[in-house]
Amino acid sequence: MRYDTADYAEGRLAGTIIKLDGKAVKLSHCFGDMMALVVDISTGQDKEVKLDDLDLSPIQLGYVNRGGEAYYLKRLPKREDWRQGLRYNNVSHHQMLGMGVVQLLSGDYPTFEEAHERVTAYEQNSVAFSRVFAVEMYGYLRYKGRDCVGKVGKDAKITLHPTFLYLTEALKEALNEH
């Protein structure tokens, strides 16, 4: 969506996380002749940009690895929420939002083998190896924040529960991402 005035854009975008050139930025405010001040989340640097240069397409959320845990970020349903972008009050695990979006956009995940090694060595409780899959201590496999959808043996062999066999293709894709 493009805006007619900077004031209208400010009301819809101020304080939200959006994309600029494939990177996560937080829009501080809009001003002047359709300009915006954004902060690059990964570097903390301010930058003035044209509103038309912002990428307002939805950011695909998913697993984020932080502090020895894999957290599944998802949008929370909000009534009468007319703003675009991601904000701390419309995302689960909002404390992971800033740098989490940086990880989601970069696709920076360990391989399944690395993730499995970390949890079996008790280095981490859970590790995401893709945006949609994570492995947990004791061999649980999670998909999009759900409880256990499968098991991972000590030999790193994955077995999906019969109810979740439809995830076979998605799991193959996740394993081949690296």
N, C-alpha and C positions, 0 to 999 in steps of 0.2 A: 504494500500500500504506500502510495506517495501522498505527501501532505501539501496543503495549500499555503499554510503559514507556519512559521517557526513556533509560534505559541501553541498551535494545535499539536504539532509534533512533540513539543515539550510535555504536554499533558499525557500523551500516549507512551512516550519513551523514556522520560527522565527517571534515572535510578534503575534502569533495566540493563540486563546483559544481552547483547546482540553480537553480530559478527561484522567484521570489517576485514576484507582481504583474507578470509578464512581464519582469522584470529578472534578470540573472545575479547570484547571491549565493554566497558560500562559507560553508558551515556550519562554525562553529568548534567548538561543542559543544552538547550537550543537557543540560538540568537540570530540577530541580523537577517541577512538575506539567505535564509535556508541553510544555515551553518549549525554545526554541533561541536561541542567539546566532549571528547571521549577519552577514557583512560584504558590503556592496554593492560589487561589483567596480569599477564605474565611478566611485564617489565615495570609497571606502575607509571609509565610515561604518558603525559597528556598530549593530545593531538587535536587540532582543529580540522574538521572535514566537512564536506558538503553532505547534506542529508541524503541526496540521491546516491552517494557512494556507499551508504550503509546497506548491509545485507540483512533484510528483515525476515528472511525465511526461517522457519522453526529450527531450533537446535535440537538434534536428536540426542536425547538423554540416555542414560544407561549406567553401568557400573563404573565406579571410581575407586581406586586404591589409595587409601590414606591411613597412616598409623597402624599398619598391621591388619587392617580390615578392608573388605570390599563393601562399599555402600551402593545401593541402587537408587539413583536419582530419577524421580519422575515428577511430572507436573501434577499439582493438586488441583482438583476442581474448585473453582471459585465463582460464586454468583456475582453478577454485576461487576465483573472484572473486565474492563474495556481496554486495559493497557496491553501492549505488545511486549515481547521479550521476557526474559526470566528475571524474577525477583526473589528475594529471600522468603517472602511469604506465599509464593505460589509453587515452591519446589520442596519435595521431601528431602530430608537431610540437608537443609539449607546451609549448615555450617561448612559443607563441602562444595558449595556452589562455585565460588570464584575459581580456584585452581582446578576444581573438578571439571569445569567446562573446558578449560585449557587441555586437560588430558583427553576428554571426549573428542574434541576437535582434532587433536594431533594423532589420536589412535595409538597412543603410547602404552602398550600392554606387554607384560611378559608372555613368553610362549607358554603353552599348557604344561610342558615339561618343567619349566622354571617355576610356575605357579604350584604345581604338584609337589615339587621338591621343597618349596618354602613351607607348605603346610604340613608335610610329613616330617620335616625336621623341627616342627613346632616353632619356627621363626615367626610365622604369622598365623592368625586365626582363619583368615579367608583371603583369597587372592583372585581377582578377576583376570581372566586371560583374553577376554574380548568385551565389547560393549554390552553383551547380553548373557555371558556365561561366567560363572565363578566357581571355584573349588574351595571347599572348607575342610578344616581339620576333621578327622575321623572319616574322610572320604565322601562327603556329601557334595553333589553337583547341584548348583542352583542356576535357574534361568529367569532373567528379568525380575529378580527379587522374590521369586516364589520360594516356598519351602523346597525340600529335596525333590528333584526330578530324576535323579539317578545316583549311582554310586561310582566311586573311583577306587579301584583296588590298590594294594601296595605296589603292584607291578605297573601301575598307571593305566590299567585297562578300564575303560568307561563302559558302564552298563546302564542304559536308560530304563526306568521303570516302565512296565508295559503300557500304562496310561499315557506316557509321554513319548512313545515311539515316533509320533509325528514330528518330534524335534530332531530326528536323525540328520536330515539334510542341513538344518541350521547349525547343528553341532559340527558337522564336517566342514562347513564354511568357516566357522570360528577356529577350528583347529588348523586350517590351511591359510589363515590370514598372515601367518609369519613366514 
